[in-house]
Amino acid sequence: MTVDYTVDFQPLGRRVQVADGSTLLEAARKAGVGLNAVCGGAGVCGTCRVRVMEGMVSPPNKSEANFLDQSEIDDGYRLACQVEVGGDVLVDVPPESITAPQRAQIEGRERAVEIDPTVRSFDLHPTPPGLHDLRSDEKRLLEALREEHNLTGVRFDPVVLAHIPAQLRENDWEIRLFIRDNNGCPSVIGAASVGTHPLGLAVDIGTTKVAAYLVDLETGQTLGASGEMNPQIAFGEDVMARIAYAMDGEGHTEELQEAIVKGLDDRVRELCETCDRDRDEVLEAVLVGNTCMHHLVMGLPVDQLGVAPYVPALSASCDIKARDIGLEIAPGAYVHLLPNIAGFVGADHVSMVMASGLHETDQVTLGLDIGTNTEVSLAAAGRLLSCSTASGPAFEGAHIRDGMRAAPGAIEWIKMVDGGVEYQTIDDAPPVGICGSGILDAVAELRRIGVLQENGSMRRDSHPQVRQGGDRPEFVLVGRGEDGALNDIVINRKDVSEIQLAKGAIRAGVEVLLDEAGVDLDDVERVVVAGAFGTYLDVRSARAIGMFPPLPLDRFDQVGNAAGIGAKLALLSRRCRHVAEEIAGRVEYVELTTDGRFSNAYMEAMALPDPADVDV
Amino acid sequence: MTVDYTVDFQPLGRRVQVADGSTLLEAARKAGVGLNAVCGGAGVCGTCRVRVMEGMVSPPNKSEANFLDQSEIDDGYRLACQVEVGGDVLVDVPPESITAPQRAQIEGRERAVEIDPTVRSFDLHPTPPGLHDLRSDEKRLLEALREEHNLTGVRFDPVVLAHIPAQLRENDWEIRLFIRDNNGCPSVIGAASVGTHPLGLAVDIGTTKVAAYLVDLETGQTLGASGEMNPQIAFGEDVMARIAYAMDGEGHTEELQEAIVKGLDDRVRELCETCDRDRDEVLEAVLVGNTCMHHLVMGLPVDQLGVAPYVPALSASCDIKARDIGLEIAPGAYVHLLPNIAGFVGADHVSMVMASGLHETDQVTLGLDIGTNTEVSLAAAGRLLSCSTASGPAFEGAHIRDGMRAAPGAIEWIKMVDGGVEYQTIDDAPPVGICGSGILDAVAELRRIGVLQENGSMRRDSHPQVRQGGDRPEFVLVGRGEDGALNDIVINRKDVSEIQLAKGAIRAGVEVLLDEAGVDLDDVERVVVAGAFGTYLDVRSARAIGMFPPLPLDRFDQVGNAAGIGAKLALLSRRCRHVAEEIAGRVEYVELTTDGRFSNAYMEAMALPDPADVDV
């Protein structure tokens, strides 16, 4: 009898069953994970590097020793083609080992803003020192600032000063200083040759994804954007899992901080290489994230976010030197973090509200920022209400039998026609799994054609593609061999339940906020749908399964990564930072965990609506 | 024929000749270096650990492998008893391997000061959070500061905030915050349990010695003092040698910074252990040093200090986070550096002027801060003039045949009587060499009894203890075997020349300043003699050899380590920091290297005065 083990490929989110003794490369192929393997698995090219995080595998062999040094082997790095599984295994696949990258999902609707960043450039031409002019370099530059720009009261970041004497002398006593208006205590935070534009970095740190933008602080132009997984995924899929890990041992909080900072460093390096710029030219960063991500990147403890009453260590906006969190941009650069609202409504939500204009609209507007945590807000009659719901990672493909993230080969769109299934995969690659938007479509369509009942159970014999899966029926979306699929791709009862839980939480949050504000659903004039997943989902499907309320389609507005756009606004405009403060101060936070209305609404919202009631 | 090699023991400054194949332990014994060797050299106790910095020695053996791990062996660590020399060798002796420590020379005349430090303590008792009070910890504390102490406008150092949530919860919502008045922008830089006094660290970073003081910032009490060698000595004996090293290669400046910061860290650890306090309770440090030491500890480049016109990168006073230089005290602590005056008149001189009251005296006062660099200043008619002379390390025993630092066994006092030599060694240990004060005495006495001529040459047959040494006569102070001496201890012509060069430079500086101010020598009412060496020298001898001007003895005032005392004043009093600024702004710096008067005065000042002219 052969034993089967599960191999879980992260951060792609693909799980696969393989027989005892299979190699990780075989498992990756079976799972549709596009692992590099230039030599075809002979162990002679070294391109299929992966990291074994957990589980029983064969020991490293000589082929691997040719490509990996001892410290890498100690860290779990292996060549996938040489590793045989002997138990359930968790594998981390580094981006460089994957043939096709996953979809970035970093676009968002831009807003015009008057460019007025915290960092400004000043060109100086001081007279060189001589036997009768022994002023220090610092004094010489401060006096030149006064003479050439009428600027006084400036101080040097002492760490930045270390680079300036050589720069002055190499550039013949011409220099551009970058001065940051630190709440009226201006400070020299960088220097470069005359003409160099300062750069800024805006980052939306999601629980699952990190979206980063490199911006020219003088023109406001976005020079590049980069989206990748949050490397903290290795420590837990959602916020509560990360908090549990942080609380679980000495040094774990630091480990989580290092993971995300390394992730940010990688983004900066990638963006700077693409744009042919130097990371020392990045003079300001704005980070937004939920309160947990905010705390972890700053190195703040999250223990108190894990127990009632879920109080943040810090809610005010904050400036911290990039070097104090280990972020390798300009040595004098600051990182600005927008304010948090509560333990589970963070700076990313403030940023999304600002970018989508919820704080200044006269229309009754619902805002949904859909992610592993979904924040819901309601602007109505001058009030701004917000809450947070734990929608979980199902929309990222996690906990779904054939779920996967939005990478090539993921089924992203589904329609049931004439007794069959039409679908589309990302990049038209052979189908390997289903991503979030595909799962939503599948549930909506299966309900429409009567395969799913109101409570989410699947009717036997309701469709030729329903088959018995274990003790319950399941629906085969794509059969093995069809369009090059290596396996059956299936939706089962448990998958539907996961979606019901996730969508029910979001809808219940909407209902509580409407009740709290005393607003009728019909009075909602606009629904802003933000977040990476929110960009790609089909609003029709989301409405059909009851995740979105039954409002006319033209009231929905998919704005993309609004949190990331808000971070860019705060990077370019000091006024926007004040606006963010105002928003954080104005928002009325509604705590759902202790709200009786929420549990009732949740129970109701889990049902799949009657298709007849959906069309508006 | 046996070959002899030189073994140079640092930081003690003892050199010794030994035969090829001798062990380092044998060399240490011959040199009078009190190396631990509990097992007597059998290689079984591991107490004679030293570090071979340079030179040919036998490879590590099995006995050593029992006590040293591979990384230590890679760093040059060895057991002295097992290492045979095969060439000239430079050995670093760690403090823990020495039986008797060297004399600290850290005392100084204290001045009373009103205690008003930059860091103050505030005890808080905030109400704990609850379901209806979800304020963040930071906001809760800021509001408690306002309610309990009427203090507003305070910000948290974000790095410090990381430790606070746990402290608050462990101490039942009682906490003491340490708040620093950052030029009117108060910042929380630390926290502790209620009642904990904040500590401060004052350090005088000399080219050769580091003197550190641990101070209670509430009572002003000095809790402990520690003096040790500046670990940068391994990279060069004087300022110019360090600058040359820094300029000589990529990363050298950083290497010098790391060396001194590690030295400071060692001092802090030692002081905190002695006083049973935690280094996290050290919330402010004041460092003073010459401009080169100042730049190196801050990580500023010193290249421009090595070439005319010798311009500092920074002369203004400066606050830098301890963590930005890698100093391991409280995570939020600042390091304050007093202002520099010029490339070779640094913050230590400002500190010495302040501590000895030169800036506020009505008397015509000369100030001498004697070290490897000697700063000279003159207060006269409301003016304050300063210059710097390169007196070199001869007073520390360097470049003197049998010179050594002020450690046990060093001859520190000498008198010629009845055709013989009376002397005294430190700790009355058997004589092993001569330290600075002994060398001064020797030259003065040899001149007095007619052994030395005006130009410093030694008269043959002038004394029974004069013998032929190479091609020139030399004077045997102590013969081998006398009082347990392991070797002859000798003064030769070259030693006398070294002292002539050093003392001539100091005296010439005095003459130029008097000329610049238009003051007659006889009008000088007081001569302040500061510095470690200045504490121990015999003013009579210094005057006899012409290093000090021929003024009545009662006008001389040996004040000890005034620079260190000044650093303590600046630690305890914000007003003193302002005074230091005023001093730095007022001092008229006289550059000697381009001053014709100096070279003339130098030539004259090198002569040894006629003993008949000396008594005043």
Interface residues (C-beta under 8 A of the other chain):
Chain A: P129 G130 L131 D133 L134 R135 S136 D137 E138 K139 F156 P158 V159 L161 A162 I164 P165 A166 R169 N183 C185 M298 G299 L300 P301 D303 Q304 A308 P309 Y310 V311 P312 A313 L314 S315 A316 C318 D319 I320 R323 D324 N340 A342 G343 Y589 E591 T594
Chain B: P129 G130 L131 D133 L134 R135 S136 D137 E138 K139 F156 P158 V159 L161 A162 I164 P165 A166 R169 N183 C185 M298 G299 L300 P301 D303 Q304 A308 P309 Y310 V311 P312 A313 L314 S315 A316 C318 D319 I320 R323 D324 N340 A342 G343 Y589 E591 T594
